[in-house]
Amino acid sequence: MIRVVLVDDSADIVSNIERLLHFEPDIEVVGTANDGETGVQLVRETHPDVVVLDINMPGMDGLTAAEAITSTMPGTQVIMMSVQDDVDYLRRAMVAGARDYILKPLDAGEVSTRIRQVYGISEGKAKQAAGDEPEKGRIVTVFGPRGGCGCTTVAINLALALRAFTKRKVVIVDAALQFGDVGVMLNLHDNRSIADLARKVDELDAGFATEVTIAHTSGIRALLAPSRPEAAELVTADAMRRVLQAVRQAFDLVVIDGGHALTDTLLAAIDETDQLLLLTTPDIPSIKNVRLMLDVLEAIGVPDERRSLVISQAGRRYGVKSEDIERSLGCRAIAAVPFDEAGPLLAANQGRPMFLVDPETPLCQAIMALASLVTGTTAKEQPLAPPAEKPKVRGLRALWAKA
C-alpha cells in the first residue's frame, strides 16, 4: 500500500484528489492539509511514501515545505503541483527536492500514475541501498545497564528514524517486560502484548506475530510489554527467542528496547541480535555498569563486531568527557546523542516522540545519523582485547556459577 499525504490551500482540490485516489486499491491517503506548515508537521507524524504538494500556498509555500520534508525524511517522495507551465518553476521544484511536477487542472488518471512512478523510485533506492533482500529482518537491541540513560527514548526515535530513512517495515519490541514504557511514549492503548505470543509459542509464525503488534500513525508497529508486571513471568528466555525469530520473519527491521535489567530474557534477545547498542551516560556509575556489561558480553561469547557503544546525554554539564569514557571502556563510541533537558520529558508526557515533533533538533539528528549507521555496514569499534577462544555460555546462572 502506497501511503500518501495531500497538501493544497484549496480544500476543493484536496477533496477532489482524495476522492479520485479512493478508488485506487494500492493507494491510501493518510492525511490532508491546507497549508505548508501543517503539511510538514503532518508528514513528520505520518511518514508517508509520497506527498502531493501545491507550489503556491500562503505562509510556508510548497518549495519551502518540500525542502523541509526531503532534508529530514529522504525516503518520502514529493510531487509538486502548479498552474504555472514554466521551466523556472520546474527547476525550482526539482532543486527543492521534488521528484515530479504536475500541472493543474489535474487529469483523473495522471495523479495515481505519477504517485506510483515516484514510489517506484523510492522502492528502487531502498533495495539498492540494502543490496540483496535479506531472508530475515535485522534486529537491533538498545540496552543501558543503568536506569535513566534514555534507552526507551533512543529506541523509539531510532525506530521512527529507520522507518523514515528506509521506508521499510519496522517494529519496536518492548523487552523491558515488567515496566516497559514504549506503549505510553507512543500513546498506544491496547491489551495486546508479547505475553500473548509467549502463551502460544507453538503456534508462532510471522502472521500471528504481526497480528499482535500495534500500528502507530508513523507507519511503524509496536510489540508491547505486558500491561501487568506479573505477566512478565510468561515470557521465558525460550519464548523470547522464538518470538523474535517469528517477528524478524515479518519485519525488515526490529528495534528492541532492552531496558536496563540483566535477565535471562535479555540474554536471549541479545543472542538473536545482529547489533547491540550499549548505552552509557557521562557519569561514573553508568560507565562502571557498562564496563561490567562488556565483561558479561565477552563471557557469553558476543563478538566485538556485534556490539557498539553509544554515549547518551552527551555534553551534559559536569559530565565525563566522551574521550575519557572511550578511554575508560577501551572502545570507541559510534554515536553521541546530545543531552536535551526538555525534549524527552515533553515527549514522554505527551506521548509524541521527538522525531515526529521536530526531527531537526540535535538529538534527533544524532539519532538519524545512528539510523544511517545501523542500516549500513556494522559499525567498527576498537576491540577491548583479542577475542578469547572459549565455549559459549548461556543464561545468568551459568555466568554466575563462574564467579
N, C-alpha and C positions, 0 to 999 in steps of 0.2 A: 504494500500500500504506500503510495506517494503522499506524504503529509505536506499540505500547502497552507500558507498564510496569504491573505489578500489585504492590500493597503491602498486606499484611494480616498481622497477627500469628498468624493461623490458617493453618497450612500446608495444611490440608484445603481451606479456602475458596479459597486461591490456586490450588491444583491443580485444583479443580472449574471455576473460571473459565477457567483456561488450557485445560482440556480442551474446554470449550464453544466458545471462540474458535478452536480449532484447525480447526474446520470452516468458518470464515468465510474466503472466498477473498481478501478485501480487507483483512484484519486480521492483523497479525503481533505476537506477544508477544515483545519483545526483551529482557525481563528481569523477574525477580520478586525480592521482598524480604519479610522478615517483621518488620521494624521501621522506624520513621520515618527514623532516621539513615542506615541502609543504603540505604533507598529514595531519599532525597535524593541521596546520592552516586551511586547507580545512574543516576538521571535526569540528573545532570550529565555522566556518562560516555557515555550512550547517546542523549541528546537525543530522546526520543520525542515523538510528536504528542499523545498522551493518556496521563495517569496515572490509574489507578483506585485509590483510596486509602481505607483504613478510617479513620474519625474517632477511634476509641478504640484506642490502642496503648500499651504500656508504653514508658517513656523519652520519646522525641520523639513526641507524638501527631500525629494527622492534620492538625489545624488548624495547628500549628507547621510541619509538613512542607509543607503547601500554601502557606503564606506564603513559605517559603524557595524553593520552586520558582517560584511566579508572580512573585516580586520580581526574580529573576535570569534567568528564562527565560520571558519573556512569551508566546512562541509556543507553549508547551506548555500544553495544557488539562487541568484537573483535574476528575475526577468523584469525589465523596465518597460513601462507603458507611457506613451506620449501621443499628443495630437500633432507634434512637430516632426515633419518629414525633412529633417535637416541633418547633414553629415556631422556638424559640430555637436549637436545634441547626442548623436550616436556615439561619437568619440568620447565625450564626457561621461556617458553612461558606462562605457567599457572601462575607462580609467577608474571610475568609482567601484568597479568590481562586478558589474552586471554581465551575465552570460548571454543575454538575448535582449532584443529591443522590438516591441510590438507597437504598431500604430493603431490609434483609435480612429473610427469606431471598430470594435473588435469583431472578428469573424467567429462564428459559433464553434467551428471545429479547430480553429487555429490555436486557441489558448491551451486546450488539452494537449495538442500535438507538441507545442513548444515546451510545455511542462515536462512531458515525457522525454523530450530531447535533452534538456538541461539536467534532468535527473539522471539520464544515462551517462552524462559527463561525470557527475558525482560518483556514480557507482563504479565507473571505469577507473577513476583516480583511487578509490578505496582499494580496489583489487590490485592495482599496480603497486600501491604503497605496501600492501600486505604480502605481495608475491603470491605463491600458490595458496589457495584457500586451505586452512588447516582442517583436519578431521574433527578436532575438538577445540573448544574455546580456551582462551588463555586466562589463567587465574592469577590475580594479583592480590596479595594479602597485606593489609595495613595493620601494623601492630606496634603498640607503645607499651613497654613494660612498666610504666608508671602512669597513674591516673592524672588527667588534666593536661595531657600532651597534645590534645586536639586530634586524636585518632579518628573519631567519627566525622569531624569537620573535614579532615583531609580525604577520608574515604568517600564521603558523599560528593564533594566537589570534584574529586578525581573521576568518579563515575560519570558525572554530568559533563566534565571536560572531554572524557573519552567518547561519549555519545556525540558531542558537538564536533570533535576533531575527526572522527572516523565514520559517523553515520551508521555504525554497525549496531547489532543487538547487544545491549549492555544490561547487566543485572547487578545489583548490590546485595550482598548477603550479610545479614547481621549475625555474626558469630559471638557477640557478647550476650550469651544466652539468657542470663538471669536478669540483667538490667540494660538491655540494648536500647539505644535511642534513635536508631535510623528512622523508625516509623514516626516518632514525634518530630524529628527535624525535617522530615519530608511532608509533614502534615497528612499522613496516611492513617486512616482509621479502618481497620479490618481485623477480623479474628483469625484469618489465615496466617500460619506461621510455619517455620521449619519443623516444628513439632508434629505437624500434620503429615509431613513426609517421613519423619522418623518412625511414626507409628506403623507405616506401611512400606517399610524398606524393600520388602519382597515384591512389591508391585511397582517399584520406581522405574520410570522411564522419562525421556525428555518431555513428553506431552504432559504427564502428571506433574512434573516439576514446574512447568510453565504455568499450569492452572493454579498452583498455589502462590505463585508470585503475584504482586500487585502492581498495576500500571500507575505510573506517575505522569503528570501532564508534560514533562520534559521529554518523554519518549523512552526513559529508562524504566526498568521494572525492579521491584524490591522483594526479597525473601526475608521476612521479618523474624525477629526473635519472638519467643513465646510471650504472650501477654501477662502471664503469671510466672514468678521466679521458680516455683516448684516444678513447673512443666519442663524446665531445662534438663531435668534428670532423664527425660525421654530421649534426649539427643546424646547417644553414646558416641564414643570415638568411631566405632564401625559405622554407625548411622551417618555421622558427619561425612565420613569418607565416601560413602555410597551416594549421599545426597549431592555432594559436589561433583561426583562423576556423572550423575544424571543432569545436573544443571549445566555443566560445560558442554554437554551434547546439544543443549537447546539454545545457548547463547555464545556469541563470539568473544565477549569479554566479561569476565566475572571479577568484581571487586569485593573483597571480603573485609568487613570491619571486624578486626580480631580483638578489639577491646584492649585490656591491659592485664588479664589474668592468665597465668601459665597453667593450662589444663590439658588433660588427655585429648579433649575435643579440638583444642587449638593445635596441638601437635599433629592430629590427624589432618586438619586443614592445611598446615604447613607441608605435610607430606604430599598433598595434592597440588601445592602451589608452584607456579612457574617462576614468580618473582615475589620475594618478601620485602616489603618496605618497612624498615625498622626505624621507628620514630624516637628521637630524643629531643628534649627541651634543653635550653642552655643553663642547666643548673646541675650541681654535683650529684644529688640523689638520682636524677634521671640518667645521668651519664654512668653512674655506678650500676644501675639496673640494666642498662643496655650492655655494659661490659659483661655482666653475668649472663644475659641472654645470648650474647655471642658465644660464650663458653658452652651453653646448652646446645646451640645450633651446631657447634663443632662436634660435640659429644654424640649427637644423633645423626651425624653424617650429612648435614646440609652443606653443599659446596658453596664456596665464596661467590661464584657467579650467579647463584640463585637468591642472594640476599643483598640488599642495598641500604645504606644509611641515609636517612632524611632528617635534617635539622628543622624542627618545628619551633615556631615563635622566635625565629632568628632575629637578632638585633634588639632584643628586649633589654631594657635598661638594667644595668648591673649584671647582665647575663654573661656567661662564659663565652669567649670569642669562638667563632666557628673553627678557626685553625687550631685552637687549643683543644677543642672537642675531638677533632680528627686526630690530632697527635696523641691524645689520651687513649682513644679507642683503636688506633693503629689502622684506620681505614679512612678513605675519602668519602665525603657525602656527595650524593648525586644531585641533591637539591636542598635548598634552604628556603623554607616557607616563612615569610616575614611575619613578625608579631603585629596583630591588629587587635586593638583593645576593644573596640565597639562592634565591629562587623560580625564575628562569630556569635557573640551574645545576642545581638538583634536577630540574626538568622535563626538561632535556636528558639528564641521566644516567639517568633512569628511563623515558624515552620516554612520559611522561604530561604533556601540556600543562597549563599553569597554569589555563587556563579550565575544564578538566574537573575539576581537583582542588579549586580554591577560587575560583570566579568573583567572590567578594566582595572580593578583595584590591584595593588601589588601582590596581595595574597593569591588572588585568582589567576593572575598572570604567571605566578610561580607554579600553581597547580597545572596550568595549561602546558607549561614547559615540561613538567613532570609527566603529563599525559603523552607528550611527544616522545619522551624517552621510553616510556612503557610500551608504546606501540612500535618502537624501533628495535634496534638490537639491544640485547641485555646490557645494562649499564655495567661498566667495569669499575672495580674498586681496587685499592691497594690491599693485597692479601695480608692477613694478620700474621700468618706463618705458613710454611709449606704444609699442604694437607697431609694428615697422617693416615696411613692405611689401617683402618680398624673396621670391625663389623658394625653394621647399622643397628642402633638400639631403638626400641620402640617403647613409648609410654613413660610416664613420670616415675612409676615405681621402679622400673629398671634403671632409670637415671639416678634416682636417689640411692639405690642399692650400691652404687659405685662409690658413694661418698664415704 
